[in-house]
Structure formats: C-alpha cells, structure tokens
Amino acid sequence: MLVTPIIVLGTLALLLCFAGILEFQNHQSSLNAIPLRIHVNGTRGKSSVTRLIAAGLREGGLRTFAKTTGTAPRVIDAEGKDRIIHRLRLPSIGEQVRLLNYFSSERPDAVVMECMAVQPQYQWIAEHQMVRSQIGVITNVRPDHLEEMGPTEDDVANSLCNTIPVDGILITGEDQKTDLMKEITKANQSKFIRSDDSSVTQKELDQFNYMEHPSNVAVALDACREAGVDRDIALSGMHKVQPDLGALVAWNLDVGNKRIQFVNGMAANDPVSTLQIWKFVIDRYPAEGGTCVFFNSRDDRPSRTRQMIELSLKEIKPDHFIVRGDKVKSTIQRQIHHSPQSTINVVGLDDPLDDLIPMIEALPHDTLIYAIGNQVGAGQQILELISTFKHNG
C-alpha cells in the first residue's frame, strides 16, 4: 500500500509550494508599500552610513525607518529613536524580510537597510530577492571576512558587488576597486556614483558630536541627493544623529590630575581600516603627551592577533602599548624591533579588567589612547570601565 504515503508526500509538497507562493506575494506587497529602499553594504562604516542616510532623509521630510546590524543591531524609527533588536535565535538574513514587512505596515516614505549577509550567495539573495533597492551603497572594500568572502581582496570586492541593484543607482566611497564596480553596475543597467570625500569640509565634520569619517558623510549626502533631499538640509539632519555603538567616539578622561584623550576604534577590526582610522585620529588629535595603543584581542583569532600586534608596532609605533590577550608575548618580541621605544604591558584574558586601570593611570598627561581590536563581550565592559573617567566639564 504505497499509495497513501505518496498521496501524503504529494499533499505536503503542494502545501509547501502554496505557502511559498503566499510568502512571496506577501513580501512583494511589503516592498510595494515602501516607495524608496536603500541597501547599505561594504566592509567598514555600514552602520554609520545607514544612520546618516536615514537622518538626512528624515530632515528632508521623508518618513524614514532604518535597520543596522553592527556592534549592536538596532531598528531606528521615524523619529530617529533606537529600538534594540532582541534575538531569540542566531541571526539570519530572514530577519530582513520580517523587518521589511514591519516597516511596510508603518507607511514609510523610505527604508534604509544595512546588509547583514556575509557569504557571497546570501549577499545576492539579500539584495535581489529581499530588499530590491533603488539605491545601493558599497562604503568601501577591505580585506576582512576573508574566510567567507576571500581569500583575496578582489574576491571581497566581487562578493560585495552582489548587492549592486538592478536598474537603480550604486553609490560608493571605494577608490581602488571602482573598475569592477562600474562593470557590474553597467551590466545591471544601473547608474554609478563615486563619492568625493574632499567635498566634506573640516568645519562640517567638527559639527558631529563624535568622530565621523568624511567618506561616510560624502556617501550619505550623495544618497540623500539622489533621493531628492538638499545637501544642507540632509547635513543638518546628520549632525543630529545618534552615533552607532561602534562609531569613533573621543572622550576626555580625568585620570588623577592628568588629562587623557581616549578614542575607541575597536569596531574596525581589520588592519587596513585600523591604520586608516589611526591616521585620521592622529591628524585630528595631536598627542602632546605621547601615544598609547590598547589592543583587546580574541583567543579564537590568533592570526588577527598577530596582524594587529604587527600593525601597532610596525606602523603606529606608539609610546605605550597595552595588550589584553594570551600567548602574545612571543609575537610582541618578534615585532618590538620596529618600535623599540614602546613600553609594553600585557594583561591576560582571564585577569580582572580592573588591572587595566593602573596602566592607564601611569600614562603621561595629554596621552592619546587609541583602542583597537575586539569590541563585543569584554570589549564593552572595558569601555564602560573607562567611561567612568570621562571628564564632565
């Protein structure tokens, strides 16, 4: 009697097909209810650019919702207020579909979505089956997530290009992989825009209440312009934005009778971005009392730990180098000849975080601390500990 199992299996298959058709139709209805969809991808700056674009659009009178997936994923409502995303399971790109459905019910004029996919095939699905944006953004291309997108930087660029929209607009701040982007943009019958970070003045950057990259601002302004929002209006909205948790925030610390400048660059956990941020920081905050790099490592990424130690001693060459990590002393010894003047302090991953305080207290007046490495978990606890020294004057 094989007839009954075959009928049951056939019925289940038909039901699954019917459910899939209904889900597709529901998602299509959600997309149709969102007049403007902007999809933000790239190696660095995605969360910040998502917030900047949304803020600029809101200032221009567009009812705008946004979603970031960075250090701490958030939904940003039409008033610019953050709502924490509470996940009961591991993150997956299906989250984007559910949020687009929610956004569509709020009658938005625009939605700005940060791409949360890493694997190349999922990046393609995220754009061409889920968001289907009119404006796509690729902030930049850096050698990160090489296990998923690599092994080369060209492979990373190809992967990120999976989110270039069809019959839309691509805006990018990238300056090295533009030929590839132009080729794929043309094949997708879309318009290519390369943002010029020199168009953003230092005076405009100084009006942010945190350290923002000119490239991020330039890309966001171009996106707002393509959406019909005047530059000055968009920039006014961006100056009011609540920064992402991983944004470059500078604190003045009171440590004893000494003033210490602290800059958090831990969200940029690849060497190229870390060095670029350092150059940006040291130009803006000349350290009269010397420099200090604080590196918070991860025990499950030994190769990245070696890269960051090499970067710190070979390229940054700080006066003081504080490392939180295990099995790092041999790597430091191999690289210390690049920066023999550096004073080295090491704290184990299992040591109390309070052990860091005497090391900070021992730094000279007017020292600039640049924090790099891992921001999640203990990284957040370290930031909370250091924030207790913030100058409130």
C-alpha positions in Angstrom: 0.0 0.0 0.0 2.4 2.7 -1.3 -0.5 4.9 -2.5 -1.2 6.5 0.9 2.4 7.7 1.6 2.7 9.0 -1.9 -0.5 11.0 -1.5 0.6 12.3 1.8 4.0 13.4 0.5 2.4 14.9 -2.6 -0.1 16.8 -0.4 2.8 18.2 1.8 4.7 19.2 -1.3 1.7 21.1 -2.6 1.1 22.8 0.7 4.8 23.9 0.9 4.6 25.3 -2.7 1.4 27.1 -1.8 3.0 28.5 1.4 6.0 29.7 -0.6 3.8 31.4 -3.2 1.9 33.2 -0.4 5.1 34.3 1.3 6.4 35.6 -2.0 3.2 37.6 -2.6 3.2 39.0 0.9 6.8 40.1 0.6 6.1 41.7 -2.8 3.3 43.6 -1.2 5.6 44.8 1.6 8.1 46.0 -1.0 5.4 47.8 -3.0 4.4 49.7 0.2 8.0 51.1 0.6 8.5 53.7 -2.1 12.2 54.1 -1.6 14.6 51.3 -0.4 18.3 51.9 0.2 20.6 48.9 0.8 24.0 49.6 2.5 26.9 47.2 2.2 30.7 47.4 2.4 33.5 46.3 4.8 33.5 49.3 7.1 31.1 52.1 8.0 27.9 50.4 7.1 26.1 51.1 10.3 27.2 54.7 10.4 26.3 55.4 6.8 22.9 53.7 7.4 22.2 56.1 10.3 23.5 59.1 8.4 21.3 58.5 5.3 18.2 57.9 7.4 18.8 61.1 9.4 19.3 63.1 6.2 16.1 61.7 4.7 14.1 62.4 7.9 15.4 66.0 7.9 14.2 66.3 4.3 10.6 65.4 5.4 10.6 61.7 4.4 9.1 59.3 6.9 12.1 57.0 7.2 12.9 53.8 9.0 16.3 52.1 9.2 17.9 48.9 10.5 21.6 48.5 11.5 23.4 45.2 12.1 26.7 46.4 13.5 28.1 46.1 17.0 24.6 46.2 18.4 21.7 45.7 15.9 19.0 48.3 16.0 15.8 49.4 14.4 15.7 53.2 14.0 12.1 54.5 13.9 10.6 57.5 12.0 11.6 59.9 14.9 15.2 58.7 14.9 14.9 56.7 18.1 16.7 53.4 18.5 14.9 50.2 19.3 17.0 47.2 20.4 16.6 44.0 18.3 16.1 41.1 20.7 17.1 37.8 19.0 15.8 34.5 20.3 18.0 32.6 17.8 21.1 33.1 15.8 21.0 36.0 13.3 19.9 35.1 9.7 19.1 37.2 6.7 15.4 36.1 7.1 15.3 38.8 9.7 15.4 41.4 6.9 12.2 40.0 5.4 10.4 40.2 8.7 11.6 43.8 9.3 10.6 44.9 5.8 7.1 43.6 6.5 7.0 45.6 9.7 8.3 48.7 8.1 5.8 48.5 5.3 2.9 48.5 7.8 4.2 51.8 9.2 3.6 53.6 5.8 7.1 54.8 5.3 8.5 57.0 2.5 11.9 55.3 2.7 13.6 52.4 4.4 17.4 52.2 4.8 18.7 48.6 5.4 22.2 47.6 6.4 23.2 44.4 4.7 23.7 41.6 7.2 24.8 38.9 4.9 28.5 37.8 4.7 28.5 34.8 2.4 28.5 35.9 -1.3 25.4 33.9 -2.2 23.5 35.3 0.7 24.5 38.9 -0.2 23.0 38.3 -3.7 19.8 36.9 -2.1 19.6 39.8 0.4 19.6 42.4 -2.5 17.9 40.7 -5.4 15.2 38.7 -3.6 14.7 40.6 -0.3 15.4 44.3 -0.4 15.5 45.0 -4.2 16.7 48.5 -3.6 16.6 51.5 -5.9 19.8 52.9 -4.3 22.6 50.6 -3.3 25.7 51.7 -1.3 29.1 50.0 -1.0 31.0 52.0 1.6 34.5 50.5 0.8 36.3 47.2 0.2 38.8 46.0 2.9 40.5 42.6 3.5 38.1 41.3 6.1 35.8 38.3 6.5 38.3 36.5 4.2 37.2 33.1 5.4 33.7 33.8 3.9 34.4 36.2 1.0 38.1 35.7 0.3 40.8 34.7 0.1 41.8 37.9 -1.8 40.6 41.5 -1.6 39.4 41.1 -5.2 37.2 38.3 -4.0 35.8 40.5 -1.3 35.0 43.2 -3.9 33.2 40.6 -6.1 31.2 39.5 -3.1 30.1 43.0 -2.1 29.1 43.7 -5.7 26.4 41.1 -5.3 24.3 43.9 -3.7 24.5 46.3 -6.6 20.9 47.0 -7.6 19.3 46.3 -11.0 18.0 49.4 -12.8 19.0 51.6 -9.9 21.9 53.6 -8.5 25.2 52.5 -6.9 27.0 54.9 -4.6 30.4 54.0 -3.3 33.3 55.6 -1.3 35.7 52.9 -2.5 38.6 54.3 -4.5 40.5 51.1 -5.5 38.0 48.6 -6.9 35.9 51.0 -8.9 36.6 49.4 -12.3 34.9 46.1 -11.1 32.0 48.1 -9.6 31.5 50.1 -12.8 31.5 46.9 -14.9 28.8 45.2 -12.7 26.8 48.4 -12.3 26.7 48.8 -16.1 25.7 45.1 -16.5 22.8 45.7 -14.0 21.8 48.8 -16.0 22.3 51.0 -13.0 24.0 54.4 -12.5 27.4 54.5 -10.9 28.4 57.3 -8.4 31.8 57.6 -6.8 31.6 59.9 -3.8 34.2 62.5 -3.2 35.2 62.8 0.5 37.1 66.0 -0.1 33.7 67.7 -0.7 33.1 67.4 3.1 34.8 70.2 5.0 36.6 70.1 8.3 34.0 72.6 9.6 31.2 70.3 8.7 32.9 67.3 10.4 33.5 69.3 13.5 29.7 69.7 14.0 29.3 66.0 14.7 29.3 65.0 18.4 31.5 62.1 17.5 34.3 61.4 15.1 32.8 60.7 11.7 34.7 59.8 8.5 34.4 62.3 5.6 33.9 59.3 3.2 30.9 58.1 5.2 29.4 61.6 5.1 30.1 62.1 1.4 28.4 58.7 0.6 25.4 59.5 2.7 25.0 63.0 1.2 25.1 61.5 -2.3 22.4 59.0 -1.3 20.2 61.8 0.1 20.7 63.9 -3.0 19.6 61.1 -5.2 16.5 60.8 -3.0 15.7 64.4 -3.6 17.0 66.0 -0.4 19.0 69.2 -0.5 22.6 68.9 0.7 22.4 71.5 3.5 19.1 70.0 4.8 20.5 66.5 4.8 23.7 67.5 6.5 21.7 69.3 9.2 19.9 66.1 10.0 23.1 64.1 10.0 24.6 66.5 12.6 21.7 65.4 15.0 22.3 61.7 14.5 22.7 59.4 17.4 26.0 57.6 16.6 26.2 53.8 16.2 27.8 52.0 19.1 30.8 51.3 17.0 31.3 54.9 15.9 34.5 56.7 16.6 33.9 58.4 19.9 36.5 60.5 21.6 36.5 61.0 25.3 38.4 63.4 27.5 39.4 61.4 30.6 40.3 62.7 34.0 42.8 60.2 35.5 44.1 61.6 38.7 45.3 65.0 37.9 46.0 64.2 34.3 44.0 64.6 31.1 43.9 61.6 28.8 42.4 61.6 25.3 40.6 58.2 24.5 39.5 57.2 21.1 37.5 54.0 20.5 38.4 52.4 17.2 37.6 48.8 18.2 34.7 48.5 15.7 37.3 48.5 12.9 38.9 45.1 13.5 40.9 44.7 10.3 44.4 46.1 9.9 43.8 48.3 6.9 40.8 50.1 8.4 42.6 50.3 11.8 45.6 52.1 10.3 43.4 54.4 8.2 41.5 55.4 11.3 44.7 56.0 13.2 45.9 58.4 10.6 42.6 60.2 10.7 42.8 60.3 14.6 46.4 61.5 14.9 45.7 64.3 12.4 42.8 65.5 14.5 44.2 64.9 18.0 47.9 65.5 18.1 49.1 63.8 21.2 51.4 66.2 23.1 52.0 63.7 25.9 52.6 60.7 23.6 50.6 57.9 22.2 49.2 54.6 23.6 47.6 51.7 21.7 45.3 49.5 23.7 44.6 46.2 21.9 41.9 43.9 23.1 42.4 40.5 21.4 40.3 37.4 20.8 41.6 34.0 21.7 39.8 32.4 18.8 41.5 34.6 16.1 45.3 34.1 16.6 46.1 35.2 13.1 44.3 38.5 13.5 46.0 39.0 16.9 49.4 38.6 15.2 48.4 41.1 12.4 47.2 43.7 14.9 50.3 43.5 17.0 52.5 43.8 13.9 50.4 46.8 12.7 50.7 48.5 16.1 54.5 48.1 16.4 55.5 48.4 12.7 53.1 51.1 11.5 51.7 53.1 14.5 54.8 52.8 16.8 53.1 54.0 20.0 55.0 55.2 23.0 52.9 52.8 25.1 51.3 49.5 24.0 48.8 47.8 26.3 47.7 44.3 25.1 44.9 42.3 26.6 45.5 38.7 25.4 47.1 35.3 26.0 50.1 33.8 24.2 51.0 37.2 22.7 54.5 37.8 24.2 56.4 35.9 21.6 54.7 37.9 18.8 55.5 41.1 20.6 59.1 40.1 20.9 59.3 39.4 17.2 58.0 42.8 16.3 59.3 45.1 19.0 62.4 46.0 17.0 60.1 48.1 14.8 59.3 50.3 17.8 62.0 49.9 20.5 60.8 53.0 22.3 57.4 51.4 23.1 56.6 50.5 26.7 54.8 47.2 26.7 52.2 46.0 29.2 50.2 42.7 28.8 47.0 41.7 30.6 45.7 38.1 30.3 42.2 37.5 29.1 41.3 35.9 32.4 42.8 38.7 34.5 40.4 41.2 36.2 39.6 44.1 33.9 40.5 46.5 36.8 44.1 45.5 36.2 44.0 47.9 33.2 43.4 51.0 35.4 46.9 51.3 36.9 48.3 51.1 33.4 46.2 54.0 32.3 46.9 55.9 35.4 50.7 55.6 34.7 50.4 57.3 31.3 51.7 60.8 31.0 49.4 63.9 30.9 47.9 64.5 27.5 48.5 61.0 26.2 46.2 59.8 23.3 44.9 56.3 23.8 43.7 54.5 20.6 41.7 51.4 21.4 41.6 48.7 18.8 40.6 45.0 18.5 37.5 43.2 19.7 34.6 45.3 20.9 32.0 42.7 21.8 31.8 41.0 25.2 34.6 42.1 27.4 35.3 45.0 25.0 32.0 46.6 26.0 32.8 46.1 29.7 36.2 47.8 29.2 34.6 50.7 27.5 32.1 51.0 30.4 35.0 50.9 32.9 37.0 53.6 31.0 33.9 55.8 30.6 33.8 56.2 34.4 36.8 58.5 34.0 35.1 60.8 31.4 35.5 64.5 32.0 32.1 66.1 32.5 33.2 69.6 32.4 
